[in-house]
Amino acid sequence: MKIKVVESVMKANDAVAAANRQRLEAAGLLAVNILSAPGSGKTTLLEKVILRLSPKLRSAVLVGDLQTTRDADRLGHLGIQVVQINTGAGCHLTATQVAQGLECLDLAGVDVLFIENVGNMVCPAAVDLGEHVRVAMLSLPEGDDKVAKYPTLFQPADIILLNKIDLAEVLDFDPARVRQDLARINTRAPLLEVSTRTGQGLEAFCQWVSERRASVTNG
Amino acid sequence: MHEMTIATSLLEEVLALVRQHKARRVREIEVELGVMRLVVPESLETAFAVLSEGTVAEGARLKLTETPLRAVCNQCQKEYSARVDDFRCPACGQADVRITGGNDIIIKAVALDVAESGSCG
């Protein structure tokens, strides 16, 4: 017999993601999912941004990596709650892993939850974790052709960070090429040129996070 | 290799249908893959073959088709077929979209062998 069904294979993940989102909203949190290639500067960005947001906005972090607690150790020095999720062979975080991570956090007194996804430009893009906003980051050493090469990472992003902008001259990186590609892929998200080393653009990113947090908590 | 995660969910849902219909064996599973979910068909087949070993779904054929992208422009509300490398609205030129098709993975049909034969086609 042949049974006709119309059943989403993603529904198990998406249901958990929706529950995560609701739970975080109820606790007054903005959840920010950060996606990029390995080495583009996600952890350093968080180190800088969390300090700048404090004490007005208090942060916590869920950080995904295949192995080690190195990122959690670094972020733990900020005196915030950090949960390291080791995915083993998993190339992305899942909504269930985030739900389990939330169990380890005291959400009272936290305003922003940063989710540092596994460094990967393909798989994390296809998985909803229950975040409110998505940050896609590209760093200059990766090359100015990456928006065109990985459109599914950049299309759903709510903001795009171009990190290590202080290296533009050394690398002959052309930000205009990124803007041209984004004109085809995503004109909704603002593009911010940032440098975690010099601090360029970090205030603007913090401002964006504050505004988004206000829009979530005000309904 | 997020295909392993997808194959795990796929197998769980198929085995739920097997229990519901008291089936003995799964012959074929028709699945529509949304292009935005970035599934490599061969990887999904391999992952499913490994995971389904020793279950009634072992050896089931996966019939995979790709669902194209559909998008609604947030600026002018036009609905159109987008391309994964070009989301621009044909009416206003903006790439500010809500994806309405090609963003899911859907089981369309499952062919099962059930205990009582002849009850249906």
Interface residues (C-beta under 8 A of the other chain):
Chain A: M1 K2 I3 K4 V5 V6 E7 S8 V9 M10 K11 A12 N13 A89 G90 C91 H92 T94 V122 C123 A125 A126 V127 A148 P151 T152 Q155 P156 L182 A183 R184 I185 N186 T187 R188
Chain B: M1 H2 M4 T5 I6 S9 L10 E12 E13 L17 H21 E28 V31 M36 R37 L38 N74 V84 D85 D86 F87 R88 Q94 A95 D96 V97 I99 D104 I105 I106 I107 K108 A109 V110 A111 L112 D113 V114 S119 C120 G121
